[in-house]
Amino acid sequence: MSGPWDKRPPSPRAAGSGPRPPRGPRPPVARDEPRAASAAGGARDELRLYGINAVQAVFERRPDAIRKVYLTEARIPSFKALLAWCVKHRVGYRVVAEDDLDRLAASQHHEGIVAEVRKGEPQALGDWLRGLPAGPVLAIWLDGVGNPHNFGAILRSAAHFGVSAILLPPQGGLALSGAAARVAEGGAEQVPLVRLGNTANAIAQLRGAGFSLAATVVRGGDDLFAARLPERLVYVMGAEGEGMDAQLAAACDGRLSIPGTGAVESLNVASATAVFLAQWRQRLRKD
């Protein structure tokens, strides 16, 4: 940004206040009921993904993580490659009824396919920083964001705009879920997740790697559309309602707000994140 960022204590209110199978024996249509979905989506090291793009993305990027596939007969033609891979690598798959998938996914938004996959563990901050290229890098620090649909929408926008990582707080339950992965439409496999440690240490590590941190606030911040954004930037996004932690907001290098008509108080956190990401990419092109 032009000159040092305003270090006045920022308001902690967040800006987002708030196939047919290969030739050979055809798998039988399952008549028994698949096991009911649990909150953990199966074993503790597994995640139950659902939705066409979410399952296709994990197949394309880390197929060895796939442990079992359930799909409707109508989805067989679209997943010939996946089913052929399953046959070759002795990974089980079953053709099931639509209502069985409803139970497996604990959702009717499965789009005819569910996959049990090995969870991908978030990276440590130091490991992620060591692997970064020189030059512009954008990351998002999520503080207090917990709604899986917002998380999924943020992942989708992050993949679209080329975000290098989503930084997750050391505490709290924010982790990838089947619902978040479906909303992300494949973005969950594109954007690395990084688990932060101690907040003060994380800030020091990020600054040591050339990053500036921007607290995103509903009002009182610099106009996002007039600001000169740093090449290496971390947007800190808080939860809707209570916003981000006040101490974290105060520790940031500056604060940014999205100007609007005032007809509504603010954008939701996922919508606000998309605006912030788009503006950083636009500024990068101009500079």
HELIX and SHEET records of a PDB file:
HELIX    1   1 ILE A   52  ARG A   61  1                                  10    
HELIX    2   2 PRO A   63  ALA A   65  5                                   3    
HELIX    3   3 GLU A   73  PHE A   79  5                                   7    
HELIX    4   4 LYS A   80  LYS A   88  1                                   9    
HELIX    5   5 GLU A   98  ALA A  105  1                                   8    
HELIX    6   6 LEU A  125  ARG A  130  1                                   6    
HELIX    7   7 PRO A  148  PHE A  161  1                                  14    
HELIX    8   8 GLY A  178  ALA A  184  1                                   7    
HELIX    9   9 GLY A  187  GLU A  189  5                                   3    
HELIX   10  10 THR A  199  GLY A  208  1                                  10    
HELIX   11  11 ALA A  246  ALA A  251  1                                   6    
HELIX   12  12 VAL A  269  LYS A  286  1                                  18    
SHEET    1   A 4 GLU A  46  TYR A  50  0                                        
SHEET    2   A 4 ILE A 113  ARG A 118 -1                                        
SHEET    3   A 4 ILE A  66  LEU A  71 -1                                        
SHEET    4   A 4 GLY A  92  VAL A  95  1                                        
SHEET    1   B 8 GLN A 123  ALA A 124  0                                        
SHEET    2   B 8 LEU A 193  ARG A 195  1                                        
SHEET    3   B 8 ALA A 165  LEU A 168  1                                        
SHEET    4   B 8 VAL A 137  ASP A 143  1                                        
SHEET    5   B 8 ARG A 232  GLY A 238  1                                        
SHEET    6   B 8 SER A 212  THR A 216  1                                        
SHEET    7   B 8 GLY A 254  SER A 257  1                                        
SHEET    8   B 8 ASP A 222  ASP A 223  1                                        
END                                                                             
